[in-house]
Amino acid sequence: MCNERGDIVKELLMVYKYPIIGGLTGLICAILFFTVGFFKTILVLLMVGVGIFIGNYISKNDFIRNIFQNKLK
């Protein structure tokens, strides 16, 4: 019986993955807005966006691997 519930939960999470992610993102933004204020929340969101951009750049270009290969030669 427990396995059936687990399967149902997994299926629901797979079907509604993006609405769940969107809801959690909205919840985090609302908590930030009410605790630290509007402009600090905007700053945090901008910093997260910059971090995501840099992370994608590094992972797509193998930036770290190239640095270590050049240092070891």
N, C-alpha and C positions, 0 to 999 in steps of 0.2 A: 504494500500500500504506500509506503514511504517513497519507493522508487517511482510509482505512478505520479505522485505529486511533484517529484523532482523533474520528471520528464515534462509535465505540464508547465512548470515554471520555466524550464529551459526553452520550451517552444514559444511561450509568451514573450520571453526576453528577446528571442531571435526575431519574432514578428514585429514587436514594438520597440526595437532597439533605438532608433533615432528619436521617437517621441520621448522615450525615457531619458536619453542623453540631453535633449533639449529642455525637458522639465528640470533636470538636475542643474543644468547650466543657469536656467532662470532663477532657481532657488538660491544658488551661490551668488549670483549678481544682486538679488534682492537683499540677501543678508549683508553683503558688502555695502550696498547703498545705505541701508539703515544703520549700520555700525560705524562706518568711516566717512560717509558722505558721498556726494555725487562726483566731485572732481577727483577725489582720491580713487574712487571706483573706476572712473574713466582711465586714470593713469595706470592702475593695475591691469585693466583690460588691454591697454596699449602695450604694456610691457610683456604680457602673455603673448600677444600677437607677434611682437618682435622675436620673442623666444621661439615660437613655433616656426617663424620664417627662417631663423638662423639654424634651427635643428633640421629643417627640411633641406636647407642648402648644404649643410655638412653631410647629411646622409646620402644625398644624391650625388655629390661630387667626391666622395671618399676623401674629404679634406684632412681628417685626422690620420688616415692611413698614409697619405702622401707625405705629411709632415714627418712621420716616424721613418718612412722609407728613405727620405732625404737625409735625415739625421744619422741613420745607421750606415750610410755609404761612406 
